């Protein structure tokens, strides 16, 4: 049977288990859908998740964008059979002792992360985290490279180069910076009272510098910066259009954070949230862990089509030929990168696993 030809839509949804159900296949075939995000609950083995991705890709043409949160440390969705990726703070600590060696480790992380995800068919990991670790936010914490914007720029830039070398794009998060606020946006709306000038001194610097160095997409925070706008950043045309597009000249994709999170609820029901994020300037909106909400968006949301958004999302799909696991075993660059990460892991404590799917990430 031939696959229907449908442009990539502006909604990214999820699936429940290890394989597609008929209802999920029908949902993902809706014209509004353009991508799928996978979670830990979707992973049983490398072979199983690769088969799931093949099911997703067989639904339509062009194929849906397949993404995952696979940063490393406590946010690594696929574990058994994958290389353990360190929390980014470990790379930052190493960089403080040896800049060049730290950047090589970050580049190696990008090589391993992209090569292994692409071996099972995944296009994109929502990484790197560009938030500054101010010591305030447990939800960011060791996901951040550290306190120094120069460290974040150097290591995130190297990681991006590693991803790109294996045909994978990237996503800087959480614009314009989640590290100062205490609350977790999965459970509440965090607030940051600082001025724009204060944010420009530190938190915005990684975004500004990396936009000039290959930042392909960003994910804004469900976070209120009341001194700048009365709307959270992910629903704010001030942040997404006036600052990100016009002032910073960013032309990559903008992904909303999950609209099911409590930090987004103040905007209205799920359809209102999707439309507010779209109108603010997001190119793709995420609705996760709530199939009823996905169905409501598909039934009631009527976004105006935007060719620029379709182009930007298409650019997030992986490029070039992906190596399978047997070929990776013979790839010297990949083997050396894995060895570098294993050596880092052996030099300290094991990388802790994160909370269960549906909880803070």
N, C-alpha and C positions, 0 to 999 in steps of 0.2 A: 504494500500500500504506500502511495506517495505521501510525503509529509506536506502539510499545508504551509504555504508561504505567508508568514506574518512578520511584520516589523517588530523589533524588540520594544515592548511596552514599558511604561514607567513604574511598574510594581514588581518588587522582589518578594517572593513568598517562601515558605518552608514546607517540608514534608515530615510525616510523623515517624517513619520507621526505616527499616532496612531496604525496602523496595516500594515502588509506587503502587498505590491502590488505584482502581478505576476512577474513583472520585478525584483523586489528586491529579491523575493524568488529564482529566477533563478540565480541572481548575487551571493547570499550567498551560493548557492550550487556549486559554482565553486571550483575546488580543491585548488586554491591558497588562498582561504579565510579560516581563522581559528577563527575569532572572530568578534563581533559586539559591537560598542560603542553606548550607548543611550545618548540622550540630553534632555533638557527641552521640546523641541518641541514634544518629544515622550511620554510625560506624561500628562494624563488627570485625571486619578484616579488610585488608587491602583489596582482595578479590571481590568481596561483597560491595564495597563502596564504589569500586570501578564499574561494577555491573549496574548499580543504582544510577551512576552518572550517565552510563550508556542509555538507560531507559529514558532519562530526562532529555538527552540529546536527540533521541529518535522521535520526539514528539512533533517537531516543527523545524522550519528553516527560515531565516538563519537560526542556528541553535541557541537555546537560552544560555545566558551568562550563568555560570556556576561558581559560587563564592563560598567562603568559610572564614570564620574568625580563627586564625591559626598563627598567633603572634609568637608563641613560646611561653615558657614558664607555666603559670596557672591558666593561661588561655591558649591551650593547644588541643584542638578538638579530636585529632586523630593521634593515637599514641602507640598501641601495640603494632609493631611492624614499621613504625616511623622513628626517625632519629629524634631524641629528646632535644628540643630547642631551649636554650637557657632563657630565663627572664632577662629583659633588656637591661635591667640595672646591673647585672653581672658584666655585661659588655661595657657599660659606662664605667664601672669600677676598674676594669682592666685598662680602658682608654686613659684613665687618669694616671696610670703608672707608665703606660707606653702607648702614645697616640697611634703610631703606625701599626703596631700589633693589634691594637683594639679595632682599628678600621678594617684590618684584614679579617679579624674574627666576624665583624659585622657583615662584610662581603661574603664570607663563607656561610654565614647564616642565611643570607639571601639565596645563595646557590642551592643549599640543601632544601630550604623551605620550598622554593619554586620547583626544583627538580622532582621532589617527592610528591607534591600536590599534583603536578602536571602528569606524573606517571599514573595517577588514578583518574585523570580527566578534569581536575578542577582548574578553572581559569584564574581565580583571583583570591588572594588572602587580604582581608582588611587589616593591613599593616603597612607602615610602622606607626606606633604610638608616638606622637610628637609633643605630648603634654609634659610640662615641667613638674618634677616631683618636689613640691614645696613642703612635703611632710604633713600635709593637711588631709589628703584624700586616700582612704584605704582602698577605694575601688581602682585608683590609679597605682599608687605605691610602686612596687618593683616592675610594673609594666613600663614605666618610664625609664629612659636611659639615664636620667639624673637631673640635677638642679641647674647645670650649666648649659645655656642655649648653644654654645659652641660645640659642646660634646654631643648634644642631640643632633645638630646639623651634620657634624662629621660622621657619626655612626649611622644615622638614618640615611644619609646620602650614600654611604658605602653599602648598606643593606639594599637600597633601591637599585644600585648598580648590579648587585648580585642577582636580584630578582629579574632585572631586565636582561641579564646575560642568558637566562633560561626562559625567556619569552613571556614573563609575567609582569603585569602592571603593578600598581601599588595604591595604597589609600592612606593618607595622613589623617590622623584623628587625635583629639576631638576638637575641631576648630571652634572658637579661637583659643582654646586651652581650658582643660578640665581640672588641672592640678591644684588650683587654689581653693576651690569650693570643697566643703566637708561632706555634704550629703551625696548619696548615691542616686543617680538619676533613674536607676531601675525601680526605686521605691519612693522617690520624692523629687521635687524640682529644686535642684541646687541653685544657689545665688552667689554671684561674685560682684562685690560692690565697687571694684576698682574702675578708674577712668580709662578711656581709650589710650591716653598717653602712657599710663602705667602698664597696660597690657603690651604696648609696643616696645617697652623696654626689655621685656623678657619673653612672655608667653607667645607672642605673635612672631618672634624672630625666626623660629624654625620653619614656619609656614612661608614667611617672606623669602627666606634664602632658598628653600627647597623648591618653591615655585619656579625659580630660575635654574634649577638643577634636576628637573625630571619628575617633579611631583605630578602624578597622573590623575589623582582624584582626592577628594577630602570627604570626611564625615563630620558634620557639625554636631555640637553637643546639645543635649536637652538641658540647657543651663541658661539662667537669666542673668544678664549683665545690665542691671537697671540703669546705670549711668549712661548707657549707650542706646538701649531700646527697651520698650515695655514687653516685648515678645522674646521668648527663648531663642537662642541663636539659630536653631534648626528651622524656625518658622519666621525668621527675620529677614526681610528684604534689605534692611540696613546692613546686616552682616554679610549676607550672601550675594547681594548685587552691588551695593554701594562700596563696600570694603573689599570683598573677595574678587569680584569681577572687575569693577571699575578702578579701584585704587591699586590692587595688587596684580591686576592684569591676568588673572587665572582663567584659563579656558579648558580646564579638565572637567571631569565629571564630579558632581556633588551627590553623594548618597545620604539620605536621611539616616539617622539612627533609628532603631526599632520604634515604631509608632505605638506599640503596645506598652511601652515602658511608662511608669507612673509620671515621670517627668514631662511626658507629652500630653497628659490627660486634661490639663487646664485649657487646651485649645478647643475642646469639644469632643464629639463622638469620632469614631474611627474615620468616617468619610470626611468630616470636617478637618481632621488632622492631616489626612492625605492631601486634601486640596490646599490647606494652608502651607504645607511644606512645598508643594509643587509651585504655588503662586509666589512663594518667597524666593524660589530659585533652585530647589533640588531637582536633579535630573532623574533620579530614581528613589522611590520611597519604599521602606522596608516594613512589613507587617509580619511579625514572627510569633509563634507559640499560641496562635489563636485562629483556628481555621474559620470560625464563624465571622470574625472580623474581616478576614480575607474575602469571604463570600459577600459580605456587605459592601466592601469596596468595589468588587467586581460587578455587583448588581446596581450600584447607585452612583459611583464616581464617574464623571464625564469630563476629564481634563481636556483642555485644548491641546491638539497635537503640536509638538515642537521639534522641528527637524534637527536643531542643534543638540537637543537632549538625546535623540536617537543616535546621532553621530558619536556623541561623547560616550554613551554606554557601549556602543559597538566597539569602541577603541579599548575597552577594558577586557575584551576577550583575549585569551592567550594567543601568541603568535609563534610561528616556527614549529618544527617537529619536536614532539615530546618523546623522551626516551622511556622505554618500559623498564621494569625493575631489573631484568636480566642485563639490559644494555647499561644501566646505571652501575651495575657491579663491575663493569669493565671500563668505566669512565674515570680517568685519573683525577680530573679536576674535582669531580663530585666526591670521590673517595678521600682526597686530601681535605676537603671541606668538612666531611663527616668526622675525620680524625681530629681536626682542630676543635670541633665542638665537643667531642668526647673527652679530649684532653682537658678542656675547660671544666667540664662536668666532674671529672675525676679529681680536680683540684679543690673542690668544695662540696657543699651539701647537695643532695639530689634535688632536682627541680620538682617543686611541689605541684600536685594536681590541683586544678581549680574546682569550684562548686559545680553542682549538677546542672544540666541543661535547664533553662528557664529561670535560673537564679542569676545574680550578678556574675558577670561573664566568666 
